[in-house]
């Protein structure tokens, strides 16, 4: 059985996976975009303040200007139980490059519920799932350079898998994380632009797969991360939609562990897919200057700060206390493994006893059969009549 689980896990590793809502920061115990399958734990509370930006000169003559795509948000992750985690993810600021102001304050609100830390405690693999929803609190949607949204309530879910080299101390050795997500955009019948010449609306509901996988390699004060994430539309949005093209990004990054309760992340998104524009502009939709990418940004910079708020002991404990807690958690893991081994040994002993009883019963049955056959042979000559 363990061999089968191992084979299935390796197959699982070979499949590309991804985040629920494309290009949204993971927060919690994950990487920049890719979620970890491990829950943060009961009573733990942390916040993740993040910003990402892209900017480039565009236009000609007196109309030359820098076009920005800036987003500012923060995530709040709380451990309801050891395996159940809640995330609130409001986007506070988002450039739109449309309308009177050219930005949303606030933008949309994301709500996520995660079931994680599933799997055999002896195994380095952990599994989980996230259910998510996007609530359209922003004024403008269908934003260039950002994930597609028609301004409706969206839903999605994500399958999670993580591999930890060190089961007892997962943060002290490298880990691999993979996600596979599905998004239901709920946009049928929606018009995506304010142009009076635009008569196009979504004829069917747009759906999308998102995927991602990444590696974290820790050092004493620094972590190095490598991530890949992308999407694949199952049902593409209308032709008036920006960002209706599939994307694939490579995101290398570093984490500086300032204190036990404070981390700083820096990462760069590098687009690996070609700049192939699939938006139709004959309906009065404004086209970007030719100097700018027409689909997704060529690059983006991510900056983030993670603060662990609860438990308060994280900011008060000494190194000795931390090591003692790690040793205690390690002991609990060993005790659980020993209990499982004892239960297995007891089951094996019971099975062996049943086998012995079965062999004994079979032997007694054989002896009884032989005894009956012997008696039958002795009585047969007496029943035969003498010949005349």
C-alpha positions in Angstrom: 0.0 0.0 0.0 2.8 2.4 0.9 4.5 1.6 -2.4 1.3 2.4 -4.3 0.9 5.8 -2.4 4.6 6.6 -3.3 4.0 5.8 -7.0 0.8 7.9 -7.1 2.6 10.8 -5.4 5.4 10.8 -7.9 2.8 10.8 -10.7 1.1 13.7 -8.9 4.4 15.6 -8.9 4.8 15.3 -12.6 1.6 17.1 -13.4 1.5 20.9 -13.5 -0.7 22.5 -10.9 -1.7 26.1 -9.9 -3.4 28.7 -7.8 -7.1 29.2 -7.6 -7.5 32.8 -8.8 -4.7 33.5 -11.3 -1.8 35.7 -10.3 -3.0 36.4 -6.7 -0.5 36.1 -3.9 -0.8 33.0 -1.7 0.0 34.3 1.8 0.0 31.9 4.7 2.6 29.2 4.5 3.0 29.3 0.7 5.3 30.9 -1.9 4.5 34.1 -3.8 1.8 32.5 -5.9 1.9 28.8 -5.1 0.1 27.6 -2.0 1.5 25.1 0.5 -0.7 22.1 1.3 0.3 22.5 5.0 -2.1 24.6 7.1 -0.5 27.2 9.5 -2.0 25.5 12.6 -4.8 26.3 15.1 -4.7 29.7 16.6 -2.0 31.1 14.3 -2.6 34.4 12.6 -0.4 36.1 10.1 -0.7 39.0 7.6 1.0 39.3 4.2 1.3 42.9 2.9 2.3 42.8 -0.8 2.7 45.1 -3.8 3.6 44.3 -7.4 4.2 46.7 -10.3 5.1 47.0 -14.0 5.8 50.2 -15.8 7.0 51.2 -19.3 7.1 54.3 -21.6 4.5 54.4 -24.3 3.2 56.8 -26.9 4.8 59.2 -29.3 5.6 62.9 -29.4 3.9 65.0 -26.7 1.8 62.0 -25.7 4.7 59.9 -24.3 3.9 58.7 -20.8 4.7 55.9 -18.4 2.0 53.3 -18.3 1.8 51.6 -14.9 0.2 48.5 -13.6 0.4 48.6 -9.8 -1.4 46.5 -7.3 -1.4 46.8 -3.5 -3.1 44.2 -1.2 -2.8 42.2 1.9 -3.8 38.8 3.1 -4.9 37.7 6.5 -4.6 34.0 7.3 -6.0 32.4 10.4 -5.9 28.8 11.6 -9.3 27.7 12.7 -8.1 24.2 13.4 -4.8 22.4 12.8 -6.2 21.5 9.3 -8.7 24.3 8.5 -7.4 27.8 7.5 -9.3 30.9 6.5 -7.8 33.7 4.3 -9.2 37.2 3.7 -7.5 38.9 0.7 -8.7 42.4 -0.1 -7.0 44.2 -3.0 -6.7 47.8 -1.7 -5.3 49.5 -4.9 -5.3 48.5 -8.5 -4.3 50.5 -11.6 -6.9 50.3 -14.4 -5.6 52.8 -17.0 -9.3 53.5 -17.7 -12.1 55.8 -16.5 -11.7 59.2 -14.8 -9.2 58.2 -12.1 -7.4 55.3 -13.7 -7.4 53.2 -10.6 -9.7 51.2 -8.2 -9.7 52.0 -4.4 -10.5 49.4 -3.3 -10.4 46.6 -5.9 -11.9 43.2 -5.5 -12.1 41.1 -2.3 -11.1 37.4 -2.2 -12.2 34.9 0.4 -10.6 31.5 0.7 -11.1 28.4 2.9 -8.3 25.9 3.0 -8.3 22.3 4.2 -4.6 21.2 4.5 -2.0 19.1 6.3 -3.7 15.9 5.0 -1.7 12.7 4.7 0.2 10.1 6.6 2.4 11.7 9.3 5.3 9.5 8.4 5.1 10.6 4.7 6.9 13.7 3.4 3.8 14.4 1.2 0.9 16.6 2.4 -2.3 17.3 0.5 -5.1 19.9 0.7 -7.8 21.8 -1.1 -8.9 25.5 -1.3 -12.4 26.8 -2.0 -12.4 30.4 -3.1 -14.6 33.2 -4.2 -14.0 36.6 -5.8 -16.4 39.4 -4.7 -16.4 42.4 -7.1 -16.0 45.4 -4.8 -13.9 47.4 -7.4 -15.5 49.9 -9.7 -13.7 48.9 -12.9 -13.2 45.4 -14.3 -11.8 43.8 -17.4 -8.4 45.5 -16.6 -5.5 45.3 -19.0 -2.5 43.3 -17.6 -4.6 41.7 -14.9 -6.5 38.4 -14.5 -9.8 38.4 -16.4 -12.9 39.4 -14.5 -16.3 40.6 -15.7 -17.3 42.2 -12.4 -19.4 39.2 -11.2 -19.1 36.9 -8.2 -16.7 34.2 -9.2 -15.9 30.8 -7.6 -13.0 28.4 -7.8 -11.2 25.6 -6.1 -7.6 24.4 -6.0 -6.0 21.0 -5.3 -2.8 21.3 -3.2 0.3 19.0 -2.8 3.5 19.6 -0.9 6.7 17.6 -0.4 8.8 18.3 2.6 12.3 16.8 2.8 12.3 17.0 6.6 8.9 15.9 8.0 9.8 16.9 11.6 11.3 20.3 10.8 9.7 21.3 7.4 11.0 24.8 7.5 14.6 23.7 7.9 15.0 21.8 4.6 13.8 22.2 1.0 10.1 21.8 0.1 8.2 21.4 -3.2 4.7 22.7 -3.7 2.2 22.2 -6.6 -1.4 23.4 -7.2 -4.1 22.8 -9.8 -7.1 25.2 -9.9 -10.4 25.8 -11.7 -12.2 29.2 -12.0 -15.9 29.6 -12.8 -16.1 33.3 -14.0 -20.0 33.5 -14.0 -19.9 36.1 -16.8 -22.7 34.9 -19.2 -24.6 37.9 -20.6 -22.1 40.5 -19.3 -20.8 43.4 -21.4 -17.2 44.1 -20.7 -16.6 47.7 -21.8 -18.3 51.1 -21.6 -17.9 51.8 -25.3 -21.2 52.8 -27.1 -20.0 50.8 -30.2 -19.5 47.7 -28.1 -22.4 45.3 -28.7 -20.5 42.1 -27.6 -21.5 40.2 -24.5 -20.4 36.9 -23.1 -22.5 34.2 -24.8 -21.4 31.5 -22.4 -19.7 31.2 -19.0 -15.9 31.6 -19.2 -14.0 28.9 -17.3 -10.3 28.6 -16.7 -7.6 26.2 -15.3 -4.7 27.6 -13.4 -1.6 25.8 -12.5 1.7 26.4 -10.7 4.6 24.6 -8.9 7.5 25.9 -6.9 10.5 25.1 -4.7 11.7 26.7 -1.5 15.3 26.1 -0.4 16.0 27.6 3.1 19.2 28.9 4.6 19.9 30.4 8.0 18.6 34.0 7.3 17.5 33.6 3.6 15.2 31.4 1.6 15.5 31.0 -2.2 12.3 30.3 -4.2 11.5 29.3 -7.7 8.0 29.3 -9.1 6.2 28.6 -12.4 2.6 29.5 -12.8 0.2 29.8 -15.7 -3.4 29.3 -17.0 -5.4 27.7 -19.7 -8.9 28.9 -20.7 -11.4 26.1 -21.2 -14.0 28.5 -22.4 -12.4 31.8 -23.5 -13.9 35.2 -22.6 -15.5 37.4 -25.2 -13.3 39.1 -27.8 -13.6 42.4 -26.1 -11.8 41.1 -23.0 -8.3 42.0 -22.1 -6.1 39.2 -20.8 -8.0 36.5 -22.7 -4.7 35.0 -23.7 -3.0 32.1 -21.8 0.1 33.0 -19.9 3.1 31.3 -18.3 5.4 33.0 -15.8 8.7 32.1 -14.1 9.1 33.8 -10.7 12.5 33.6 -8.9 12.6 35.2 -5.5 14.3 35.5 -2.1 12.9 35.7 1.4 14.9 37.6 4.2 14.0 36.2 7.6 14.4 39.4 9.7 13.0 37.9 12.9 11.1 34.7 13.8 7.8 36.7 13.3 8.9 38.9 10.4 9.8 38.0 6.7 10.5 40.2 3.7 9.9 38.8 0.2 11.3 40.0 -3.1 10.5 38.3 -6.5 10.3 39.0 -10.2 7.7 37.7 -12.6 9.2 36.9 -16.1 6.7 36.1 -18.8 7.7 33.0 -20.8 4.8 33.1 -23.4 4.8 35.2 -26.6 3.0 38.6 -26.8 0.1 37.4 -28.9 -2.9 39.8 -28.7 -6.3 38.1 -29.1 -8.5 41.2 -28.2 -10.6 42.7 -30.9 -10.5 46.5 -31.0 -13.1 47.3 -33.7 -15.8 47.9 -31.1 -14.3 51.2 -29.9 -11.9 49.7 -27.4 -8.7 51.7 -26.9 -5.5 50.1 -28.0 -2.3 50.4 -26.0 0.7 52.2 -27.6 2.9 49.9 -29.7 5.8 50.1 -27.3 3.9 48.3 -24.6 3.1 44.6 -24.4 -0.4 43.9 -25.7 -1.2 40.9 -23.5 0.5 40.4 -20.2 3.5 42.4 -18.7 6.9 41.3 -19.8 8.0 41.5 -16.2 6.7 42.5 -12.8 8.4 43.2 -9.4 6.9 41.8 -6.2 7.6 43.1 -2.7 5.9 41.7 0.4 6.2 41.8 4.2 4.8 38.9 6.3 4.1 39.5 10.0 3.1 36.7 12.4 0.7 38.2 14.9 -0.5 35.1 16.8 0.5 33.4 18.9 2.2 36.2 20.8 4.8 33.7 22.1 6.5 33.9 18.7 7.7 37.3 19.6 8.6 36.5 23.2 10.2 33.0 23.1 14.0 32.5 23.2 15.9 30.3 20.8 15.9 27.6 23.6 12.1 27.7 23.9 11.8 27.4 20.1 14.1 24.3 20.1 12.2 22.8 23.0 8.9 23.2 21.2 10.4 21.7 18.1 11.6 18.7 20.1 8.2 18.3 21.7 6.5 18.3 18.3 9.0 15.9 17.1 8.4 13.6 20.1 4.6 13.8 19.4 5.3 12.7 15.8 7.4 9.8 16.9 4.8 8.7 19.5 2.2 8.7 16.8 4.4 6.7 14.6 5.1 4.2 17.4 1.4 3.9 18.2 0.7 3.2 14.5 3.5 0.6 14.4 2.1 -1.1 17.6 -1.4 -1.2 16.1 0.1 -2.7 12.9 2.1 -5.3 14.9 -1.0 -6.1 17.0 -3.1 -6.6 13.8 -0.3 -8.8 12.3 -0.2 -10.9 15.5 -4.0 -11.3 15.4 -3.8 -12.2 11.8 -1.1 -14.8 12.5 -3.2 -16.3 15.4 -6.2 -16.6 13.0 -4.0 -18.3 10.5 -2.8 -20.8 13.1 -6.4 -21.5 14.2 -7.4 -22.0 10.6 -4.5 -24.5 10.0 -5.4 -26.3 13.3 -9.1 -26.5 12.2 -8.0 -27.8 8.7 -5.8 -30.5 10.3 -8.6 -31.6 12.7 -11.0 -31.8 9.8 -8.5 -33.9 7.8 -8.0 -36.2 10.7 -11.8 -36.6 11.1 -12.1 -37.3 7.3 -9.4 -40.0 7.5 -11.1 -41.5 10.6 -14.4 -41.7 8.8 -12.9 -43.2 5.7 -11.1 -45.9 7.8 -14.3 -46.9 9.5 -16.1 -47.1 6.1 -13.5 -49.5 4.8 -13.8 -51.8 7.8 -17.6 -52.1 7.5 -17.8 -52.7 3.7 -16.6 -56.4 3.8 -19.3 -57.3 6.4 -22.0 -55.9 4.1 -21.0 -58.1 1.2 -23.2 -61.4 0.7 -21.4 -64.8 0.3 -21.4 -66.2 -3.2 -23.5 -69.5 -3.8 
